[in-house]
Amino acid sequence: MKIHQEGRNILLILILLLAVINGLIYVFFYNHYFSVGLLTVSVVFYLLVLNFFRSPKRHFKGDTHNVVVAPADGTIVAVEEVIENEYFHEKRIQISIFMTIFNVHANWFPVNGKVLHVSHQPGRFMAAYLPKSSTENERSTIIIKAENGQEILTRQIAGAMARRIVTYAEPGDECHIDEHMGFIKFGSRVDVFLPLDAEIMVSLDDKTTGNLTQIARLK
C-alpha cells in the first residue's frame, strides 16, 4: 500500500511517539494488563492513521472527453441548483462529496483542462456535511477551464477535524484526470460547481470513488 507524501512525516513522528510512550510505561509503571491494553490501543490508532494516508494508484478507464469524475472518495451529500456567489455569481449545479476519516483523502482533478484561478479563504471548522460549510468553512477554490471551454469550480473544504488543506494546483497549470489536485487532512468535503446544462450522473447518498466514479458529463 502506497502512503501519500502528506502523511509520511506524520506517520514517522507518530510511531516514534507511540514507541516512546509505550516504552516508558513498560519500564517505569509496568502493569501487564495496562501495558498490553495501551499497546493494543496504540497499534489500532496507528493503523487508522495509516489507513487515512493511503494513496491508491487509480486510472480512469474510458474516454475522458467531456467527462467529470469524482474528485474524492465519499458520499454525495448535495446535488442541487444554487447561486455560486464567490466566483461565478450565477446559478450552477453543485455536487458535494463528504469524506469521513475512513476515506482516502487525496483529491483528483475532476476534468481535463487548464487551471485559471486558485485561492484560499479562511473560515470556520464546522462539520463538513452541513450545507453552510461550503461558504463558511476554511476552503480552497480551484477554477478549471475544461476542454470544451466551460469553467468548472472545485472547492476543497475543511471539516470539524480537518485543519489543513493542501492544494497542488496553480494558475496556468495544464490539468488532467488521473492527477492529484490536493489533499485534505482528517475529514472534509469537496464541492464541484458545474454549468446548468451538464448531465448529472449521480444522486444523493451515492458513494463515490475518487478518479473512478463519473459524476457528470459536460455538453
C-alpha positions as CSV (number, residue, x, y, z in Angstrom):
1,M,0.0,0.0,0.0
2,K,1.4,3.4,-1.0
3,I,1.5,6.1,1.6
4,H,0.7,9.6,0.4
5,Q,3.5,12.1,0.7
6,E,1.4,14.3,3.0
7,G,1.4,11.6,5.7
8,R,5.0,10.3,5.7
9,N,6.4,12.7,8.2
10,I,3.3,12.5,10.4
11,L,3.4,8.7,10.5
12,L,7.1,8.6,11.3
13,I,6.7,11.1,14.2
14,L,3.6,9.2,15.4
15,I,5.3,5.8,15.5
16,L,8.3,7.2,17.4
17,L,6.0,9.0,19.9
18,L,3.9,5.9,20.5
19,A,7.0,3.8,20.9
20,V,8.4,6.2,23.5
21,I,5.2,6.4,25.4
22,N,4.7,2.6,25.5
23,G,8.4,2.1,26.4
24,L,8.2,4.5,29.3
25,I,5.0,2.9,30.6
26,Y,6.5,-0.5,30.4
27,V,9.8,0.4,32.2
28,F,8.5,2.8,34.9
29,F,4.9,1.8,35.5
30,Y,4.7,-1.8,34.4
31,N,1.4,-3.4,34.8
32,H,0.7,-6.3,32.4
33,Y,-2.9,-5.6,31.6
34,F,-2.4,-1.9,31.3
35,S,0.7,-2.2,29.2
36,V,-1.0,-4.7,26.8
37,G,-4.1,-2.5,26.6
38,L,-2.1,0.6,25.9
39,L,-0.1,-1.2,23.2
40,T,-3.3,-2.5,21.6
41,V,-4.8,1.0,21.5
42,S,-1.6,2.4,20.1
43,V,-1.5,-0.2,17.3
44,V,-5.1,0.3,16.4
45,F,-4.7,4.1,16.4
46,Y,-1.6,3.9,14.2
47,L,-3.4,1.7,11.7
48,L,-6.3,4.1,11.5
49,V,-3.9,7.0,10.7
50,L,-2.0,4.8,8.3
51,N,-5.3,3.9,6.6
52,F,-6.2,7.6,6.3
53,F,-3.0,8.5,4.5
54,R,-3.1,5.6,2.0
55,S,-2.7,6.7,-1.7
56,P,-4.1,4.1,-4.1
57,K,-3.0,4.3,-7.7
58,R,-6.0,4.9,-9.9
59,H,-6.6,5.4,-13.6
60,F,-10.0,6.4,-15.1
61,K,-11.0,3.8,-17.6
62,G,-12.6,5.0,-20.8
63,D,-12.7,8.2,-22.8
64,T,-12.2,11.3,-20.7
65,H,-13.7,13.7,-23.3
66,N,-16.2,16.0,-21.5
67,V,-16.3,13.6,-18.5
68,V,-16.4,14.9,-14.9
69,V,-15.1,12.4,-12.4
70,A,-15.4,12.4,-8.6
71,P,-12.5,14.4,-7.2
72,A,-12.7,12.4,-3.9
73,D,-13.9,9.3,-2.2
74,G,-17.0,9.7,-0.1
75,T,-20.8,10.1,-0.1
76,I,-22.8,12.6,-2.2
77,V,-24.5,14.9,0.3
78,A,-25.8,17.6,-2.2
79,V,-26.9,17.6,-5.8
80,E,-28.7,20.9,-6.3
81,E,-29.0,24.1,-8.3
82,V,-27.5,27.0,-6.3
83,I,-26.2,30.5,-6.9
84,E,-22.4,30.5,-6.6
85,N,-21.5,33.9,-5.2
86,E,-17.8,33.8,-4.7
87,Y,-16.6,33.5,-8.3
88,F,-19.4,32.9,-10.9
89,H,-22.2,35.0,-9.3
90,E,-24.7,33.0,-11.2
91,K,-26.6,29.7,-11.0
92,R,-24.7,26.5,-11.1
93,I,-25.3,22.8,-10.2
94,Q,-23.5,21.9,-7.0
95,I,-22.3,18.4,-6.3
96,S,-20.8,17.9,-2.8
97,I,-18.9,14.8,-1.6
98,F,-18.4,14.3,2.1
99,M,-15.4,12.3,3.3
100,T,-15.1,10.6,6.6
101,I,-11.8,9.8,8.3
102,F,-12.0,6.3,6.8
103,N,-12.0,7.6,3.2
104,V,-9.0,8.2,1.0
105,H,-8.3,11.9,1.3
106,A,-6.3,12.5,-1.8
107,N,-8.2,14.8,-4.3
108,W,-8.1,14.4,-8.0
109,F,-8.8,16.9,-10.8
110,P,-12.4,16.3,-12.0
111,V,-11.8,17.3,-15.6
112,N,-9.1,17.8,-18.2
113,G,-8.3,21.4,-18.9
114,K,-6.3,24.4,-17.6
115,V,-6.2,25.9,-14.1
116,L,-7.3,29.5,-14.3
117,H,-7.6,30.5,-10.7
118,V,-6.6,29.2,-7.2
119,S,-7.5,31.0,-4.0
120,H,-7.6,30.2,-0.3
121,Q,-10.4,31.5,2.0
122,P,-10.0,31.4,5.8
123,G,-13.1,30.3,7.8
124,R,-14.7,28.2,10.4
125,F,-14.3,24.4,11.0
126,M,-17.9,23.3,11.4
127,A,-18.9,19.7,10.3
128,A,-18.2,19.4,6.6
129,Y,-21.5,17.6,5.8
130,L,-23.5,20.8,6.8
131,P,-24.6,22.9,3.8
132,K,-23.1,26.1,5.3
133,S,-19.7,24.6,5.4
134,S,-19.4,25.2,1.6
135,T,-19.3,29.0,2.2
136,E,-18.3,29.4,5.8
137,N,-15.5,26.9,6.4
138,E,-11.9,27.3,5.5
139,R,-11.6,26.3,1.9
140,S,-9.6,26.4,-1.3
141,T,-11.2,27.3,-4.7
142,I,-9.8,26.0,-8.0
143,I,-11.2,27.2,-11.3
144,I,-10.6,25.0,-14.3
145,K,-11.3,25.8,-17.9
146,A,-12.4,22.4,-19.3
147,E,-11.5,21.2,-22.8
148,N,-14.9,22.3,-24.1
149,G,-14.3,25.9,-22.9
150,Q,-16.7,25.8,-19.9
151,E,-15.4,26.8,-16.4
152,I,-15.6,24.3,-13.6
153,L,-15.2,25.3,-9.9
154,T,-13.8,22.7,-7.5
155,R,-13.7,23.6,-3.8
156,Q,-11.7,21.8,-1.1
157,I,-13.4,22.4,2.3
158,A,-12.0,21.8,5.8
159,G,-14.2,20.0,8.3
160,A,-14.6,19.8,12.1
161,M,-11.4,17.7,12.3
162,A,-9.6,18.9,9.1
163,R,-7.2,21.7,9.9
164,R,-5.0,21.7,6.8
165,I,-5.9,21.9,3.1
166,V,-3.2,21.2,0.7
167,T,-3.7,22.4,-2.9
168,Y,-1.2,21.4,-5.6
169,A,-3.0,23.2,-8.5
170,E,-1.5,26.5,-9.6
171,P,-2.8,29.1,-12.2
172,G,-1.6,28.2,-15.6
173,D,-1.2,24.5,-15.0
174,E,-2.5,22.0,-17.5
175,C,-4.5,19.5,-15.5
176,H,-5.8,16.1,-16.3
177,I,-8.0,13.4,-14.9
178,D,-5.7,10.9,-13.0
179,E,-3.6,13.7,-11.5
180,H,-3.8,14.7,-7.8
181,M,-5.2,18.2,-7.2
182,G,-4.5,18.2,-3.5
183,F,-5.1,16.6,-0.1
184,I,-7.3,17.4,2.9
185,K,-6.2,16.1,6.3
186,F,-8.7,14.4,8.6
187,G,-12.4,14.6,7.5
188,S,-13.6,17.1,5.0
189,R,-15.6,17.8,1.8
190,V,-15.2,18.6,-1.9
191,D,-17.7,20.6,-3.9
192,V,-17.9,20.8,-7.7
193,F,-19.9,23.5,-9.4
194,L,-21.0,22.7,-12.9
195,P,-22.8,24.5,-15.8
196,L,-26.6,24.1,-15.7
197,D,-26.6,22.1,-18.9
198,A,-24.3,19.4,-17.5
199,E,-25.7,15.9,-17.5
200,I,-25.7,14.8,-13.8
201,M,-25.0,11.1,-13.3
202,V,-25.1,10.7,-9.5
203,S,-27.8,11.1,-6.9
204,L,-28.0,12.0,-3.2
205,D,-26.3,9.4,-0.9
206,D,-24.4,7.7,-3.7
207,K,-20.9,6.5,-2.9
208,T,-18.1,7.8,-5.0
209,T,-14.6,6.6,-5.7
210,G,-12.1,9.4,-6.5
211,N,-10.9,9.5,-10.1
212,L,-13.1,6.5,-11.0
213,T,-16.8,7.4,-10.5
214,Q,-18.2,9.5,-13.3
215,I,-20.4,12.2,-11.7
216,A,-21.4,14.3,-14.8
217,R,-20.9,14.9,-18.5
218,L,-20.4,18.3,-20.0
219,K,-22.3,19.3,-23.1
